[in-house]
Amino acid sequence: METIIVTGAAGFIGSSFVPIALGATSMRMVVVDKLTYAGSPLNFDEFAKYPRFEFVRADIADGRAMRELMAARRPLWVVNFAAESHVDRSIDGPGEFLRTNVSGTFELLEALRAATRLTDTETSGRTRFLQVSTDEVYGSLGATGAFSETTPYAPNSPYAASKAAADHFVRAWHETFGLATLTTNCSNNYGPRQFPEKLIPLMILNALEAKPLPIYGDGGNVRDWLFVEDHCEAILRVLQNGTPGRQYNVGGNCERTNLQVVDTLCAALDELAPAAHNAKLRARGLTSYAGLKTFVADRPGHDRRYAIDATRIRTELGWTPRHDFDSGLRRTVAWYLSNLDWCRAVAEGGYERTRLGLAPATEAA
């Protein structure tokens, strides 16, 4: 049975990809995850029963562990979701982003390169490595235009810099060593099982508890929003049919300001969890979740606008997103309302929804 190794599959996007790949292929799925604060076995409980599923707890930056894993499993495909991904955390502690996102990607590339030398010629010729990256590597846009695959990299946050560096390693291993690599650069993902530090789940949980909904700066920062299942279907399409050595931008064609996102979310909550039934909201004298909106100091180096030109993946591979923003967000809100126990469990002891990324001055040695 052919094998796909999926790293970071206990996290948000990886855990959404695994059931899609299990359903669309007959491959054995070997899931690798370190189980950091943002990765939980709860995210793959529903498909751990599959006989083709195997979980390996390991750190992708552990070169020896990765070499042993690749040599033993001889994967046909490797998909790297594993990453530190929260921009605010990268401001407070960039070192872990360097270790996981850059060194971890390097160790995976080297481990797969070594493993392909052990396989038969037919299999090694079909081996693929897909790097799941971000549109943040391109930097910030003005009021018009969109990122294409030829846009120069200009990362502005420690997180974006770490992903940009990893992408360059992936490209170099294709050009220098002939490894069949692919890179996808996606826009902002949203959907079920996203860790509560990210904008949409944070706002949902704060709203339900009648806590402030913190909006950075003037709320005018623009992102292109992509429902997570659409993203995962795009990744599978690139794995199956993408051209080695190429990048594919994956976007939802759903540009919204942060303020628009919060307003849409509040309207969905007013419908699905009416304010009149929320005692904490009533105690504050509010009749709508929108009354919780609070503008706070902006994030240092906050990119103003991202937008994705997804022409390549549409024309070459025939992929388009299936969800618009309103329907995807409503589905997301409904999932969180039905899974508040999951929210408490994944955040227990590790995250209290406090503000991160204020970049306090470093004391002199």
Backbone hydrogen bonds, N-H to C=O, Kabsch-Sander energy under -0.5 kcal/mol:
donor,donor_aa,acceptor,acceptor_aa,energy
4,I,28,R,-2.8
5,I,77,W,-2.5
6,V,4,I,-0.5
6,V,30,V,-2.5
7,T,5,I,-0.5
7,T,79,V,-2.5
8,G,32,V,-2.5
9,A,6,V,-0.6
9,A,32,V,-0.8
11,G,8,G,-1.4
15,S,11,G,-1.8
16,S,12,F,-0.8
16,S,13,I,-0.6
17,F,13,I,-1.8
18,V,14,G,-2.0
20,I,16,S,-0.8
21,A,17,F,-2.7
22,L,18,V,-2.7
23,G,19,P,-2.0
24,A,20,I,-1.5
25,T,21,A,-1.5
28,R,2,E,-3.0
29,M,52,R,-3.4
30,V,4,I,-2.7
30,V,28,R,-0.7
31,V,29,M,-0.7
31,V,54,E,-3.5
32,V,6,V,-2.6
33,D,56,V,-1.8
39,G,36,T,-1.6
40,S,10,A,-2.1
43,N,40,S,-2.0
44,F,41,P,-1.6
45,D,41,P,-0.5
45,D,42,L,-0.5
47,F,44,F,-0.8
48,A,44,F,-1.0
48,A,45,D,-0.5
50,Y,47,F,-1.5
53,F,50,Y,-1.7
54,E,29,M,-2.5
56,V,31,V,-3.4
58,A,33,D,-0.9
58,A,56,V,-0.8
62,D,59,D,-2.1
63,G,61,A,-1.1
66,M,62,D,-2.3
67,R,63,G,-2.5
68,E,64,R,-2.4
69,L,65,A,-2.2
70,M,66,M,-2.6
71,A,67,R,-2.3
72,A,68,E,-1.9
73,R,69,L,-2.5
74,R,70,M,-2.4
76,L,3,T,-2.9
77,W,3,T,-1.5
78,V,128,R,-2.1
79,V,5,I,-2.7
80,N,78,V,-0.5
80,N,130,L,-2.8
81,F,7,T,-1.5
81,F,79,V,-1.0
85,S,83,A,-0.5
87,V,85,S,-0.7
90,S,86,H,-1.8
91,I,87,V,-1.3
92,D,88,D,-1.6
93,G,89,R,-2.6
96,E,93,G,-0.7
97,F,94,P,-0.6
98,L,94,P,-1.8
99,R,95,G,-2.2
100,T,96,E,-2.5
101,N,97,F,-1.7
102,V,97,F,-0.7
102,V,98,L,-1.2
103,S,98,L,-2.0
104,G,99,R,-1.4
106,F,102,V,-2.3
107,E,103,S,-2.5
108,L,104,G,-2.0
109,L,105,T,-2.4
110,E,106,F,-2.5
111,A,107,E,-2.4
112,L,108,L,-2.5
113,R,109,L,-2.5
114,A,110,E,-2.3
115,A,111,A,-2.2
116,T,112,L,-2.4
117,R,113,R,-0.8
117,R,114,A,-0.6
118,L,115,A,-1.4
119,T,115,A,-0.6
119,T,116,T,-0.6
124,S,120,D,-2.6
125,G,121,T,-1.7
126,R,123,T,-1.8
127,T,123,T,-0.5
127,T,124,S,-0.8
128,R,76,L,-2.4
129,F,180,A,-2.3
130,L,78,V,-3.1
131,Q,129,F,-0.5
131,Q,182,L,-3.0
132,V,80,N,-1.7
132,V,130,L,-0.6
133,S,131,Q,-0.8
133,S,184,T,-3.4
135,D,186,C,-2.3
137,V,134,T,-0.9
138,Y,135,D,-1.7
139,G,136,E,-1.2
141,L,305,R,-2.8
147,F,307,A,-3.4
151,T,148,S,-1.6
154,A,137,V,-2.1
161,A,157,S,-2.6
162,S,158,P,-2.1
163,K,159,Y,-2.0
164,A,160,A,-2.5
165,A,161,A,-2.3
166,A,162,S,-1.9
167,D,163,K,-2.4
168,H,164,A,-1.9
169,F,165,A,-1.8
170,V,166,A,-2.3
171,R,167,D,-2.3
172,A,168,H,-2.5
173,W,169,F,-2.4
174,H,170,V,-1.2
175,E,171,R,-2.5
176,T,172,A,-3.1
177,F,172,A,-0.5
177,F,173,W,-0.8
178,G,174,H,-1.2
179,L,173,W,-2.0
181,T,179,L,-1.6
182,L,129,F,-2.4
183,T,246,R,-1.7
184,T,131,Q,-2.4
185,N,248,Y,-1.9
186,C,133,S,-1.5
186,C,184,T,-0.6
187,S,250,V,-1.7
188,N,224,D,-1.3
190,Y,226,L,-1.5
194,Q,191,G,-0.9
198,K,195,F,-1.9
202,L,198,K,-2.4
203,M,199,L,-2.5
204,I,200,I,-2.1
205,L,201,P,-2.5
206,N,202,L,-2.5
207,A,203,M,-2.4
208,L,204,I,-2.2
209,E,205,L,-1.3
210,A,207,A,-1.8
211,K,206,N,-3.1
213,L,292,L,-2.7
215,I,294,T,-3.1
216,Y,214,P,-0.5
217,G,296,V,-1.8
219,G,216,Y,-2.0
222,V,304,R,-2.8
223,R,256,R,-2.4
225,W,223,R,-0.6
225,W,254,C,-1.9
226,L,188,N,-3.2
228,V,190,Y,-2.5
230,D,227,F,-0.6
231,H,227,F,-1.9
232,C,228,V,-2.4
233,E,229,E,-2.2
234,A,230,D,-1.8
235,I,231,H,-2.2
236,L,232,C,-2.2
237,R,233,E,-1.9
238,V,234,A,-2.4
239,L,235,I,-2.6
240,Q,236,L,-2.2
241,N,237,R,-2.5
242,G,238,V,-2.4
245,G,181,T,-4.1
246,R,243,T,-1.9
248,Y,183,T,-2.4
250,V,185,N,-2.5
251,G,249,N,-0.5
256,R,223,R,-2.4
258,N,221,N,-1.8
259,L,219,G,-2.4
261,V,257,T,-2.2
262,V,258,N,-2.3
263,D,259,L,-2.5
264,T,260,Q,-2.5
265,L,261,V,-2.5
266,C,262,V,-2.7
267,A,263,D,-2.0
268,A,264,T,-2.0
269,L,265,L,-2.4
270,D,266,C,-2.5
271,E,267,A,-1.4
272,L,268,A,-2.8
273,A,269,L,-3.1
277,H,274,P,-2.0
278,N,275,A,-1.8
279,A,277,H,-0.8
282,R,278,N,-2.4
283,A,279,A,-2.2
284,R,280,K,-0.7
284,R,281,L,-0.9
285,G,282,R,-1.9
286,L,281,L,-2.0
291,G,288,S,-1.4
292,L,289,Y,-2.1
293,K,290,A,-1.6
294,T,213,L,-2.6
296,V,215,I,-2.4
302,H,299,R,-1.5
306,Y,222,V,-1.7
309,D,147,F,-2.7
310,A,308,I,-0.8
314,R,310,A,-1.7
315,T,311,T,-3.0
316,E,312,R,-2.9
317,L,312,R,-0.5
317,L,313,I,-1.0
318,G,314,R,-1.0
319,W,313,I,-1.7
328,G,324,D,-2.3
329,L,325,F,-2.9
330,R,326,D,-2.1
331,R,327,S,-2.1
332,T,328,G,-1.9
333,V,329,L,-2.9
334,A,330,R,-2.3
335,W,331,R,-1.8
336,Y,332,T,-2.2
337,L,333,V,-2.4
338,S,334,A,-1.4
339,N,335,W,-0.6
339,N,336,Y,-0.9
343,C,339,N,-1.7
344,R,340,L,-2.2
345,A,341,D,-2.4
346,V,342,W,-2.6
347,A,343,C,-1.3
348,E,344,R,-0.9
350,G,347,A,-2.0
351,Y,347,A,-1.9
